[in-house]
Amino acid sequence: MNVILASASPRRLELMQLITKDFKVIPADVEEILPDEVGAIDAAEYLARLKAESVAVNNPSALVIGCDTAVIVDGEVLGKPKNSEDAFSMLRKLSGREHSVVTGCALCLNGRTLSFSEETKVNFYELTDKEILDYIATNEPNDKAGAYGIQGRGALLVKSIVGDYFNVVGMPVSRLKREIEKISI
């Protein structure tokens, strides 16, 4: 089966290799704009569908996989920070608190789309301004939802998680493998 990952994320590319080595990458070229009626908890799955379906249009017989990850605190979706000030604001909101990381996945094959979301709860330590600024200085927060990467130095901010670690990285690999088997039947 021809498998396409509709993502430019190096983390997702690496995680996809845990499921299969036989796939290609075609990043989705879509505007990530949410309609007003899409709530925070559904945002990642909506965007994952948008990405997968946009690539599937030109690859109808391939299994196309799209993913999107949202960090949610107090009903607010924290996307990728626009700049260092935005990263600081996000990390300040997450400091000493629990938040949700929701990764939406969409699989398109032969005109059918199957999608799902996986949620992981993450609890941060109380962070000082210096800790936040030192972390931002690593540039690691720049391209990550919620301005942190648990797989890197962002791990030093995390007190605990409940759920799938790989979901926080950007792809719930174990569940995704099972969903691929379902749609492939």
C-alpha contacts under 8 A as a table, 3 or more apart, distances in Angstrom:
res1	aa1	res2	aa2	distance
1	M	62	A	6.87
1	M	63	L	7.29
2	N	22	D	7.99
2	N	23	F	6.80
2	N	61	S	7.61
2	N	62	A	4.86
2	N	63	L	6.17
3	V	22	D	7.11
3	V	23	F	4.75
3	V	24	K	6.49
3	V	62	A	5.64
3	V	63	L	4.76
3	V	64	V	6.00
3	V	65	I	7.74
4	I	23	F	5.52
4	I	24	K	4.97
4	I	25	V	5.57
4	I	26	I	6.53
4	I	62	A	6.78
4	I	63	L	6.10
4	I	64	V	4.72
4	I	65	I	6.19
5	L	13	L	7.60
5	L	16	M	7.98
5	L	23	F	7.01
5	L	24	K	6.23
5	L	25	V	4.84
5	L	26	I	6.19
5	L	27	P	7.30
5	L	64	V	5.95
5	L	65	I	4.96
5	L	66	G	6.34
6	A	25	V	6.08
6	A	26	I	5.05
6	A	27	P	4.56
6	A	28	A	5.26
6	A	51	K	6.40
6	A	52	A	5.92
6	A	55	V	6.51
6	A	64	V	6.56
6	A	65	I	5.75
6	A	66	G	5.01
6	A	67	C	7.61
7	S	12	R	7.26
7	S	13	L	7.71
7	S	25	V	6.63
7	S	26	I	6.49
7	S	27	P	4.34
7	S	28	A	6.17
7	S	51	K	7.98
7	S	66	G	6.54
7	S	67	C	7.19
8	A	12	R	7.94
8	A	13	L	7.74
8	A	25	V	7.35
8	A	26	I	7.49
8	A	27	P	5.04
8	A	28	A	7.87
9	S	12	R	5.28
9	S	13	L	6.30
10	P	13	L	5.03
10	P	14	E	6.23
11	R	14	E	5.17
11	R	15	L	6.22
11	R	169	V	7.01
11	R	170	G	6.90
12	R	15	L	4.96
12	R	16	M	5.88
12	R	169	V	7.98
12	R	170	G	6.13
12	R	171	M	6.25
13	L	16	M	5.17
13	L	17	Q	6.57
13	L	25	V	7.83
14	E	17	Q	5.38
14	E	18	L	7.32
15	L	18	L	5.42
15	L	19	I	7.42
15	L	166	F	7.94
15	L	171	M	6.82
15	L	173	V	6.79
16	M	19	I	5.35
16	M	20	T	6.33
16	M	21	K	7.57
16	M	171	M	7.98
16	M	173	V	7.18
17	Q	20	T	4.96
17	Q	21	K	4.93
18	L	21	K	7.45
18	L	173	V	7.38
19	I	173	V	6.93
19	I	177	K	6.24
20	T	23	F	6.98
26	I	55	V	7.24
27	P	55	V	7.78
28	A	51	K	5.18
28	A	52	A	7.18
28	A	54	S	6.46
28	A	55	V	5.93
29	D	51	K	7.45
29	D	54	S	7.55
30	V	50	L	7.41
30	V	51	K	6.56
30	V	54	S	7.40
32	E	47	L	6.55
34	L	38	V	6.42
34	L	43	A	6.98
34	L	46	Y	7.92
34	L	47	L	7.73
35	P	38	V	5.67
36	D	39	G	7.54
38	V	42	D	6.14
38	V	43	A	6.11
38	V	46	Y	7.69
39	G	42	D	5.39
39	G	43	A	6.10
40	A	43	A	5.20
40	A	72	I	7.01
40	A	75	G	6.09
40	A	76	E	6.44
40	A	77	V	5.82
41	I	44	A	7.30
41	I	72	I	7.63
41	I	75	G	7.91
41	I	102	V	7.10
42	D	45	E	5.57
42	D	46	Y	6.19
42	D	104	G	7.97
42	D	117	S	7.85
43	A	46	Y	5.17
43	A	47	L	6.26
43	A	70	A	7.24
43	A	104	G	7.90
44	A	47	L	5.23
44	A	48	A	6.04
44	A	67	C	7.51
44	A	68	D	4.93
44	A	69	T	5.45
44	A	70	A	5.67
44	A	102	V	6.59
44	A	103	T	5.76
44	A	104	G	4.60
44	A	105	C	7.82
44	A	117	S	7.44
45	E	48	A	4.97
45	E	49	R	6.21
45	E	67	C	7.49
45	E	68	D	6.78
45	E	103	T	6.95
45	E	104	G	3.73
45	E	105	C	5.91
45	E	106	A	7.06
45	E	115	S	6.83
45	E	116	F	6.39
45	E	117	S	5.86
46	Y	49	R	5.30
46	Y	50	L	6.32
46	Y	104	G	7.35
47	L	50	L	4.91
47	L	51	K	6.18
47	L	67	C	7.50
47	L	68	D	6.13
47	L	104	G	7.57
48	A	51	K	5.18
48	A	52	A	6.14
48	A	66	G	4.80
48	A	67	C	4.44
48	A	68	D	5.10
48	A	104	G	5.66
48	A	105	C	5.37
48	A	106	A	5.42
49	R	52	A	5.18
49	R	53	E	5.83
49	R	66	G	6.45
49	R	67	C	7.77
49	R	105	C	7.15
49	R	106	A	5.01
49	R	107	L	7.72
49	R	113	T	7.86
49	R	115	S	6.95
50	L	53	E	5.40
50	L	54	S	6.10
50	L	66	G	7.92
51	K	54	S	5.31
51	K	55	V	6.58
51	K	66	G	5.42
51	K	67	C	7.45
52	A	55	V	5.43
52	A	56	A	6.02
52	A	64	V	5.74
52	A	65	I	5.54
52	A	66	G	4.35
52	A	67	C	7.76
52	A	106	A	6.12
52	A	107	L	6.64
52	A	108	C	6.44
53	E	56	A	4.86
53	E	57	V	6.25
53	E	64	V	7.79
53	E	108	C	6.59
53	E	113	T	7.92
54	S	57	V	5.65
54	S	58	N	7.85
55	V	58	N	5.98
55	V	59	N	6.52
55	V	64	V	7.00
56	A	59	N	4.64
56	A	60	P	5.22
56	A	62	A	7.24
56	A	63	L	7.88
56	A	64	V	5.95
56	A	108	C	6.43
56	A	109	L	7.65
57	V	60	P	5.85
59	N	62	A	5.51
59	N	64	V	7.81
60	P	63	L	7.97
60	P	109	L	6.56
60	P	110	N	5.53
60	P	111	G	6.60
61	S	109	L	6.15
61	S	110	N	5.24
62	A	108	C	7.76
62	A	109	L	5.95
62	A	110	N	7.33
63	L	107	L	6.60
63	L	108	C	5.63
63	L	109	L	4.77
63	L	110	N	7.89
64	V	106	A	7.95
64	V	107	L	5.58
64	V	108	C	5.08
64	V	109	L	6.61
65	I	105	C	7.01
65	I	106	A	5.66
65	I	107	L	4.68
65	I	108	C	6.63
66	G	105	C	5.66
66	G	106	A	5.13
66	G	107	L	6.60
67	C	103	T	6.77
67	C	104	G	5.51
67	C	105	C	4.46
67	C	106	A	6.43
67	C	170	G	7.67
67	C	171	M	7.07
68	D	103	T	5.55
68	D	104	G	5.33
68	D	105	C	6.75
68	D	170	G	7.28
69	T	101	V	6.91
69	T	102	V	5.65
69	T	103	T	4.18
69	T	104	G	6.31
69	T	145	A	6.82
69	T	168	V	7.84
69	T	170	G	5.94
70	A	77	V	6.15
70	A	78	L	6.58
70	A	79	G	6.41
70	A	101	V	5.72
70	A	102	V	5.25
70	A	103	T	6.30
70	A	145	A	6.08
70	A	146	G	7.53
71	V	77	V	5.69
71	V	78	L	5.21
71	V	79	G	6.86
71	V	99	H	7.06
71	V	100	S	5.82
71	V	101	V	4.57
71	V	102	V	6.47
71	V	145	A	6.01
71	V	146	G	5.34
72	I	75	G	5.98
72	I	76	E	5.37
72	I	77	V	4.59
72	I	78	L	5.99
72	I	99	H	5.85
72	I	100	S	5.13
72	I	101	V	6.28
72	I	102	V	7.65
73	V	76	E	5.36
73	V	77	V	6.79
73	V	78	L	7.59
73	V	93	K	7.75
73	V	94	L	7.33
73	V	98	E	7.66
73	V	99	H	5.01
73	V	100	S	6.60
74	D	99	H	7.95
78	L	81	P	7.95
78	L	90	M	6.96
78	L	145	A	6.13
78	L	146	G	4.94
79	G	144	K	7.38
79	G	145	A	4.42
79	G	146	G	5.65
79	G	147	A	7.72
80	K	141	P	7.91
80	K	142	N	6.73
80	K	143	D	5.67
80	K	144	K	5.09
80	K	145	A	4.34
80	K	146	G	6.13
80	K	147	A	6.09
81	P	84	S	7.26
81	P	86	D	5.26
81	P	87	A	5.08
81	P	90	M	7.79
81	P	141	P	7.42
81	P	142	N	6.08
81	P	143	D	7.21
81	P	144	K	7.43
81	P	145	A	7.27
81	P	146	G	7.23
81	P	147	A	5.96
82	K	86	D	5.89
82	K	87	A	7.42
82	K	142	N	7.70
83	N	86	D	5.31
83	N	87	A	6.31
83	N	142	N	7.29
84	S	87	A	4.97
84	S	88	F	6.11
84	S	136	I	6.71
84	S	142	N	7.85
85	E	88	F	5.05
85	E	89	S	6.23
86	D	89	S	5.08
86	D	90	M	6.25
87	A	90	M	5.15
87	A	91	L	6.16
87	A	136	I	7.15
87	A	141	P	6.79
87	A	142	N	7.53
87	A	146	G	7.61
87	A	147	A	5.34
88	F	91	L	5.24
88	F	92	R	6.02
88	F	132	I	6.52
88	F	133	L	7.16
88	F	136	I	7.40
89	S	92	R	5.12
89	S	93	K	6.31
90	M	93	K	5.14
90	M	94	L	6.40
90	M	146	G	6.15
90	M	147	A	6.56
91	L	94	L	5.02
91	L	95	S	6.03
91	L	132	I	6.79
91	L	146	G	7.22
91	L	147	A	6.67
91	L	148	Y	7.87
92	R	95	S	5.13
92	R	127	L	7.44
92	R	132	I	7.68
93	K	97	R	7.88
94	L	97	R	5.51
94	L	98	E	7.08
94	L	99	H	6.96
94	L	124	F	6.48
95	S	124	F	5.60
95	S	125	Y	6.09
95	S	126	E	4.88
95	S	127	L	5.33
96	G	123	N	7.11
96	G	124	F	5.10
96	G	125	Y	4.71
96	G	126	E	3.83
96	G	127	L	6.77
97	R	123	N	5.55
97	R	124	F	5.55
97	R	125	Y	7.30
97	R	126	E	7.57
98	E	121	K	6.64
98	E	122	V	5.46
98	E	123	N	4.08
98	E	124	F	6.39
99	H	121	K	5.78
99	H	122	V	5.42
99	H	123	N	6.38
100	S	119	E	6.43
100	S	120	T	5.72
100	S	121	K	4.64
100	S	122	V	6.13
101	V	119	E	5.64
101	V	120	T	5.22
101	V	121	K	6.31
101	V	122	V	7.15
101	V	167	N	7.47
101	V	168	V	5.95
102	V	117	S	6.43
102	V	118	E	5.54
102	V	119	E	4.42
102	V	120	T	6.47
102	V	167	N	7.40
102	V	168	V	7.65
103	T	117	S	5.55
103	T	118	E	5.42
103	T	119	E	6.65
103	T	167	N	6.18
103	T	168	V	7.57
103	T	170	G	6.44
103	T	171	M	6.56
103	T	172	P	7.34
104	G	115	S	7.26
104	G	116	F	5.80
104	G	117	S	4.24
104	G	118	E	6.50
105	C	115	S	5.54
105	C	116	F	5.56
105	C	117	S	6.21
105	C	171	M	7.83
105	C	176	L	7.62
106	A	113	T	6.70
106	A	114	L	5.74
106	A	115	S	4.16
106	A	116	F	6.65
107	L	113	T	5.52
107	L	114	L	5.22
107	L	115	S	6.17
107	L	180	I	7.35
107	L	183	I	7.67
108	C	111	G	6.66
108	C	112	R	5.56
108	C	113	T	4.41
108	C	114	L	6.57
109	L	112	R	5.35
109	L	113	T	6.58
109	L	183	I	7.40
109	L	184	S	7.86
114	L	183	I	7.13
118	E	167	N	6.93
118	E	172	P	6.91
119	E	163	G	7.13
119	E	164	D	7.86
119	E	167	N	7.44
120	T	161	I	6.98
120	T	162	V	5.81
120	T	163	G	4.62
120	T	164	D	5.99
120	T	165	Y	7.56
120	T	167	N	6.85
120	T	168	V	6.82
121	K	161	I	5.54
121	K	162	V	5.10
121	K	163	G	6.47
122	V	158	V	7.09
122	V	159	K	7.75
122	V	160	S	5.98
122	V	161	I	4.44
122	V	162	V	6.57
123	N	158	V	6.02
123	N	159	K	5.45
123	N	160	S	5.19
123	N	161	I	6.14
124	F	127	L	7.93
124	F	157	L	5.65
124	F	158	V	4.49
124	F	159	K	5.01
124	F	160	S	7.07
125	Y	157	L	5.86
125	Y	158	V	6.03
125	Y	159	K	5.27
127	L	131	E	6.08
127	L	132	I	6.62
127	L	157	L	7.42
128	T	131	E	5.17
128	T	132	I	6.40
129	D	132	I	5.12
129	D	133	L	6.09
130	K	133	L	5.06
130	K	134	D	5.92
131	E	134	D	5.15
131	E	135	Y	6.14
132	I	135	Y	5.16
132	I	136	I	6.18
133	L	136	I	5.03
133	L	137	A	6.13
134	D	137	A	5.10
134	D	138	T	6.89
135	Y	138	T	5.45
135	Y	139	N	7.47
135	Y	140	E	7.37
135	Y	141	P	7.70
135	Y	153	R	7.43
135	Y	154	G	7.46
136	I	139	N	5.47
136	I	140	E	6.73
136	I	141	P	6.15
137	A	140	E	7.92
138	T	141	P	7.77
139	N	142	N	5.69
140	E	143	D	7.26
140	E	144	K	7.73
140	E	147	A	7.84
140	E	148	Y	6.84
140	E	149	G	6.97
140	E	152	G	7.75
140	E	153	R	7.64
140	E	154	G	7.91
141	P	144	K	5.51
141	P	146	G	7.83
141	P	147	A	4.18
141	P	148	Y	4.73
141	P	149	G	6.70
142	N	147	A	6.37
143	D	147	A	7.29
144	K	147	A	5.13
144	K	148	Y	5.79
144	K	149	G	6.39
145	A	148	Y	6.82
148	Y	154	G	5.31
149	G	152	G	5.53
149	G	153	R	7.02
149	G	154	G	4.90
149	G	155	A	7.03
149	G	169	V	6.83
150	I	153	R	7.02
150	I	154	G	4.80
150	I	155	A	4.49
150	I	158	V	7.46
150	I	168	V	6.90
150	I	169	V	6.38
151	Q	154	G	6.86
151	Q	155	A	6.21
151	Q	169	V	6.35
152	G	155	A	5.88
153	R	156	L	5.77
153	R	157	L	7.93
154	G	157	L	5.45
154	G	158	V	7.09
155	A	158	V	5.36
158	V	161	I	7.67
161	I	165	Y	7.45
164	D	167	N	5.25
164	D	168	V	7.06
164	D	172	P	6.60
165	Y	168	V	5.40
165	Y	169	V	6.75
165	Y	172	P	7.88
166	F	169	V	4.87
166	F	170	G	6.31
166	F	171	M	5.72
166	F	172	P	5.32
166	F	173	V	6.65
167	N	170	G	5.08
167	N	171	M	4.70
167	N	172	P	4.21
167	N	173	V	7.45
168	V	171	M	7.26
168	V	172	P	7.95
171	M	176	L	7.70
172	P	175	R	5.76
172	P	176	L	5.94
173	V	176	L	4.98
173	V	177	K	6.03
174	S	177	K	5.36
174	S	178	R	6.67
175	R	178	R	5.16
175	R	179	E	6.24
176	L	179	E	5.01
176	L	180	I	6.08
177	K	180	I	5.14
177	K	181	E	6.45
178	R	181	E	5.13
178	R	182	K	6.45
179	E	182	K	4.97
179	E	183	I	6.35
180	I	183	I	5.38
180	I	184	S	6.01
181	E	184	S	5.17
181	E	185	I	6.55
182	K	185	I	5.73
